[in-house]
Amino acid sequence: MKYQLLNLICCPVCKAEFNLSSASEVDGEVESGILSCGGCGRTYPVIRSVPRFVPIESDAASFGFQWNQFSKTQLDSHTGLPLSRERFFLLTGWAPEDLSGKTVLDVGCGAGRFAEIALSCGAEVTAVDYSIAVDACRENLYPDQRLNVVQADIYHLPFKPETFDYVYCFGVLQHTPDVKRAFVALSRPLKSGGRLAVDLYAKHLLTFLWPKYWLRPLTRRMHPEALHSLVVRMVPWLLPISVCLGRVPVVGRKLRYLIPVANYEGILPLTPEQSREWAILDTFDMLSPAHDQPQTCATLRAWFEESGMTQIEVFRRGLVIGRGVKSAARTEHDRR
């Protein structure tokens, strides 16, 4: 934890400032210590350089397992391909030069695939996750001096109001118990005039015909290691079937969804080995979450409007993508 993070964080319960005690340093960073709230007196540990505002073994165990097991799979620096970079700028609509010198909050950072992109643009990035994925993120991107990593709950983000110029949240909201409440929480630490970008799985008539929704009532109850072992055994059999179905003229792109395996043939320029690795990662990802709640464009637009955002853009590009700018009126509301 960088010492300057103390200027950004506050108690997630009462919003008072923290005092740091019992600090142990490594290379000028806080490796361990205790954050004590000056208001309500609650305390939170810093463990392995990460402030922990939820139990280190949180309820999001499958995601923590996933991103530590596949810590580098989706990093552009690992694949040698600009896949995360292209997706980041497609989802946000921002330009690289917009982020230089700006404060950016990555909510649901996973192993840091998008934080890596924001850092490469010169941003000061705070990466947050509910799970121990934060450890993979920090390991992947350390020792960048413009990065801080925090383990926290999206419903109780431990940041002062009007802290960040940009906030993004990708691949997360649909996996929360209360999607609207999670969305609303994202605007609170955003500055007036700051920009927010999110994505969600799209809800449509065929959504719940996908096999993942039939299987998940069983697979989400499995221990992450057992499910991972099952997926590793399944993928070599299921992926070739999905690929063959995907090559059927006209209807192939739809037919391949009948097979419960992630298949990126014709979508991403992956090598065979990368295709297998991504298939294992994303098949595990689609079978393990406790919650999966797709949304419509109309619903997401309504949430942006209710949150007082301006310059709203909501559209489908496979996912439902939403962007907006925080208004001054909303900033006043958050202060109260």
N, C-alpha and C positions, 0 to 999 in steps of 0.2 A: 504494500500500500504506500503510495506516495503521500508525503505530508500535506501536499496541497489539496488532497482529497477532503481534508477536514473543512475546507472552505465551501465544499459542495454538499456535504451530507448533513443530515439532521435526524433526530429521532423519528422513526417511522410511525410512532404512536402519537406523541405530543408535539413534534416538530421543533423541539428545543435543540440547542447545539450540544455537541459532544465534548467531553474532556478525554484525552488519551492518557492512559497510565500503564505501567508495567511493560513499556515498549522495549522490544528487542529488535535491533537493526541488523540488516545484511545489505551491504552495498548502498547504504544511504536510504534504504526503504524500511518500513515497519514490517518485520517478518511475523511478529506476534505482539499481542497487547490486548488491552481492554478499553472499549469505548463506553464511557459512562455518560448517560443523559443528564444534563444540568437541570432539567425540568422534572421529569417523573422518576429519575434515578435508575431506570432500567439499564442493564449492561449487556454489551454484545462483544464477542471475542473477535480478534484478528488472528486467523490461523493460516499459515503458509502464505502470508502476505495478502490475504483476502478478508475483508470485513464480512462477518457472517451474521445476517439479520434473520435467518431461519436456521433450523437445525441442520448441521452439516450433512446428515443423511435425511434429506427431506422426502416428502411424499412423491416427488418426481424422480424416483429411483431409476425408472427405465430410461429416462432422458440422460441422467448422469452416467449410467452404464454405457448408453449409446455413444455419447460424445467423447468418452474416455477410450472406448473400444475403437472408434473410428475418428480419432482426434485430428488426423490430417487429410482424410479422404477428400473433403470438399474445398480444401484450401487451394487457391490458385498457385501459390508458391510450391505446392506439392504436385499438382496435376500438370503444371506447365501450360495450362489453358486458362483463358480469361473468362471462365464460366461464371464465377461468383461476381466478378467485376461487371460483366454485361448484365447479369440479373439485378445487381444492386442499382445500377443506373436506370434500368428499365422500370423497376418498381418505384424508385424515388422520383424520377424525373429531374433530379438535381444534376449539376455539372461538377466535375472534379474540382475546378477552381473555386466553386461555391464553398467548399468545406475547409479550405486552407485557413488555419488559425482559428477555426470555430470549435465550439464545444458541442460534442455529439454524444447522445445517449443511445446505446444499443440494448434494447430490452429483449431478452431471450437469446443471448449471444451464442449459445451452444459452444462449439470449439473455436469460434472466432472467425468464421469464413467472411462475414461482412465487416467485422471490426478491422480485419486486415486491409480491406479496401479503403475504409474511411481513414485509417492511419496513413495509407500510402498517398492520400490526397492532402496530408498535412493537418488533419483534424486532431483535436484533443479528445480522446475517446474514453468514455466510461462504459464498460461492458457489464451487463447484469444478467444473471440467470438464477432460477429458483433451485437448480440442481447443482451437483458437484461438477457439472460441465465447466464451471468457472475455472477449475484447476487445469483442465485441458486448454482452455482459452489462454490463461496466463502463461502456461508452459510454451504454447505455440508462438505467442507474440512478445514474450519477454525477451530482451530488456528494454523495449521501446519506452522511452521516458514520457511519451504522450498518452500512455495507457494506464487506466486503473480498472480493476476487476472487483465486482461486488456480488455477493450471494444474497439475494433478497426476493421478496414476494411482490409480484406485479401490483397487487391490491394495496400494498403498503410500501411504496417506493421511498427509500430513505434519503430523499434529496430536497434541498431548499426550493421554494417557488422561484420561477424565472431564472433558472440555472443554465439551461441548454438552448443553443441556437437551433439544433436539429435533433429530432427523436425519430427512430424507426423501430419497427417491431415486425419481423418476418417469420412466418412458420410457427407462430406461437398462439395467437388469440383463440383459434378454434379448439385448442387443447386445454383451455381454462374452464373451470366449472361455470363461471358467469361471464360470458363473452363481452356483453355490453359494459359491465362494471370494469373489466380489464381494459377495455378501450378507453373509457372515460379517464382512468388513472394515468394514461399516457400524456395527457395535455397539461397536467398539473406542474411538472418541473420544466415545462417549455416556456421560453421567454415570449413576451408580446412580439408578434411579427415572426416568431419561430415557425419552423416547418415540421410537419408530422407526416410520416408515410407508413402504411400498414398493408398487409395482405391477409387474405383468408381463403380457405377452401370455398369453392362456389357451390351453392345449394341450387339444385335443379331437379327435374322429375326423375332422372335416372340415378341420382346420387346414391340412393340407398339400395340400388340393385347391385352395386359393386360388391364383389366377394369379401372385401375387407370388413364390411359392415356385418356380414353374416358370421365371420370368424372371430371378430374382436371380443364378443362376450366371453369367449373361452381364452383367447390368447392374452388378453390384458390381465388375466388373473395368474398367468404363469410367471415364475421368477425370471427376471431379465436374462440371466445366464442360460436357463433352460430354453427360453424362447429363441435366443441367439443361436444356440446349438441346433435347434430345429430349423431355423431359417437357413443356416449354413448348409444343412443337408438338403433342404428343399430347392434352393436356387439352381443348382446344376441340372435338376430335372425340369423345373418349371420355366426357367428363362428360355430355353430353346423352343418350348411349345409356344410361349408368348411371342417370340420372334417370328415363328412360322405363321401364326395367326395374323400378326401385324403386317405380313407381306401379302395378305389376301387383297386383291384389288377392291377399291372403293370403301369397303367396310372394315378393312383390316385394323385401322387405327382405333376403332371401337371394340372390335372383337378381342383384341389383346387384353382389354381390361377384365375379361372373364377369368383370367388366370391371376391368382393373387401373388404377383411378383412385380417389382418395379423394373420396367423395360424402357431403356432410353435409346434404342436403335432408331436412327433417323431423326432424333431430337438433339442429342449431344454427341460431339465428335470424340467419343471415348475409345480407348484401346479395348481389346477383349478383356484384359485383366482389370482395367478400370471399370468396364461395364459390369463385371461380376461383383467387384467391390461395392460399387454404387447400388447394385441390385440388392445385395445383402443389407447394406445400411438402410435403404429406403423401404425395403420390405419389412425389416424390423420396425422401422419408424411408423409404418402404417398399421401394424398389428399390435403394437404395445401400448399406445396411449389410453389412459383411463377415460379421457373425454375427446370427442371429435364432433364439433358442432359447426357445420358449414353455414354460410350466410348468403343472402342475396345482395345485389348492388343497392336495391332500394333500402334495405335495412341499414347497410353501412353508411349510405348517404344521410339517412335520418340521424344516425349517431353523430356524424360530423356536424350536422346542422344544430342538433341539440347541445353540442359542446361549444357552440358559438364560433366555430371555425369559418374562415372565409376562403375564397379561391379554391373551392372544393372541386376535386376531380375524383370520380368513382367510375370504374370501368372493368370489364372482363377481359383478361388475357390469359385464359386458362384458369387462373386464380381471380378472385375479386380483389382489386387493387384500389386503395384510397389514399388521397393526399389532401392536405389543407394547410392553412396558415392560421396561427392563433391570433385572435383579435384582441385589441386593448380592453374591450369590455369583458372578455373572458378572463383576462389577467386580473382585473379588479375583483371578479367573482372568486378566483382562486386565493387572492390575498385574504378575503374574508373567511 
